[in-house]
Amino acid sequence: MVRLEEIIEKVSAYSPLADVEIIRKAYVFSGVVHQGQTRVSGEPYLIHPLEVANILTGIKMDPQTIATGLLHDTVEDTHTTVEKIEELFGPEVAALVDGLTKISRITFEKKRDQEAENFRKMILAMSKDIRVILIKLADRLHNMRTLGALAPEKQKKIARETLDIYAPLANRLGIGWMKTELEELSYKYLEPERYEALSERLSKEGNVTHDYIAQVKDIIERKLAEHNVAGEVSGRPKQLFSIYKKMQAQDVEFENINDIIAFRVIVESVRECYEVLGIVHSTWKPVPGRFKDYIAIPKGNMYQSLHTTVVGPYGVRMEVQIRTEEMHRVAENGIAAHWKYKEGGAFDGKDDKRFAWLRQLLEWQTELKDSDEFMESIKVDLFSEDVYVFTPKGDIKEFPAGGTVVDFAYAIHTDVGNRCSGARVNGKMVPLKYKLHSGDVVQIITSANHHPSKDWLSFVTSSRARTRIRNWIKTEEREVSLSLGKELCERDFTKHGLEFGRMLKSGELEKIAKEAFGVSGAESLLAAIGYGKISVQQLLGKILPPEQLSPKKVSAFKRMFDKLKPGGKPEARNPVVVKGVEDMMVKFARCCNPLPGDDIVGFITHGQGVAVHLAGCSSLLQADRDRLIDVAWDKKEKSTRPARIEVVCKNEKGLLADMSNAIKAADANITDLLIRSTPDNKAVCNFEVEVTDHAHLKNIMKSLSKVKNVLKVERLKSEGQIGKEAGA
Ligand code: MN
């Protein structure tokens, strides 16, 4: 078992200025909170964090990372909180521990290859700090080293995950030795019999192999000396797992795998690398197609080396890797070989440019076949632009950055999207706009009478969701307007003694639709009427002779004022937009008569489009909630609305003129007026004025209340109170 002092010595050796106090402190804290806990093997739990910290010294990590290695399981496995860690060790260590706790809470079960890839990307995306992954890898490595203590079934599960997720991650980070060890250990537990047989086989031939290696090493060293190249030569049997993979890939028996030995030559310069290659190729015959120049074209994880396979003495194939000292360091420690420490041993990995580069690096595939592919991979969009989240069942879904729960809902199923009314993310309720984060567990809440809204289009990011929402709105708009068009026609046709149902059935309307309106059929015509694009009057005009069409009922008063108004502009466009529906027929409720700027709500009437009410209108209390619809004032549409004001004043001569002037002063026209006197010698005046919005009305009322002898000014919300003819 490694001792704390050994760890501290190692850190001080590679980073003499490092402040190692935090490591001691973390050790003491970890010891206290894990007190009494044991591993499955029966050993004290503290051994595990100590070993993890020790592994991290192997890749020369900074004191904060080593301390986190000691603390990595404290939040997950003890009562300690991230807040406590922050209080004691600062925000940096707290963030690292938090990252590790989050990753430890997700488990992976491979279903398809792509999922393993997504899972690796998710871990990368979740780890805002690259050190989280390195600590996780060290954690996994120690768990794999001590996997023997677990039940075989558990061993297999963890080994599978290691092989699918963590060994490739180590490879991507370029930490060659860790990748190799993780693969070797996984293989041992996944295929115990084969592993055993293979290693027995290798050790049986061990002596022969050993002699052979010594012989070849000797030849290479002599040749180097002849050419005045200083180099270090080593040879070893290849990794069991890589032999196994080769046997599988080539579908051959062990006897036929003949390049189980690999040599490595480490020299001082790149020039010497190629020189050594020349020496090797002139000594033994190279196997065609096996030479790879990773110096000219490095692997995505920065790995550089020359690889060649030659036919060595006795016809045995052997691989030779040639690289410089620096390349070797990178091959073994990957990105960790590039750590730079600031003064005091602080980690410098948060430098933005460097971090961006690291992220890019991680994305690059490791086995790139040629330089084109390499260049292509540089251009590929980075995974950090994507988020990876879970369904409640643990399936992984991928979304572009900014993806919301609505995107998620549509990714599950169109019906789920169309009925999505809310969501729980990691158990908490969130709004539909909630932006997903990698690692979120998302559960969609649906309700049968919830429907997509046009608003959703403003925040969804996936094209799938966008298309589905648009489709729904289109269909829905058509359905609503179709039934509205039918109702409008039925009512007005009856008034004129026409049988709507019969005309629809007989195809008469179909004909009119096509011939007189140039639309595709009766349904389209009715939908257009529902939309308000075509009026029932227009349709009737095509059916009835002009004299049978009754003139539009307009109050004499309004006609008079229309004549007086400069330009006499008739109805402007809808000043109200109905959310989710285009060009819906809109009318203002007479019970509350809303003005631009008021809070409003729409009510889908039977046959008369959408009635717009004040949000708090009492007539809506009994209304069918399903018929309520979101509406808003169209800010682009400048129009006036009639508003009614009741003024109570003393019954004095000339007061009406004063009030008219006050209204004019507030820049408004009077369109209707009703005056009555009361027994107590007061006058009650009901003005109808044209206002642009709520604020305009307020202004008018203020102006009126300043008039002498005016006692009370009030807005009338109900049209009935003025006794004006309805239906104009
Ligand atoms: Mn652990």
Boltz pocket constraint, residues with backbone or C-beta under 6 A from the ligand:
constraints:
  - pocket:
      binder: B
      contacts: [[A, 48], [A, 72], [A, 73], [A, 139]]
      max_distance: 6.0
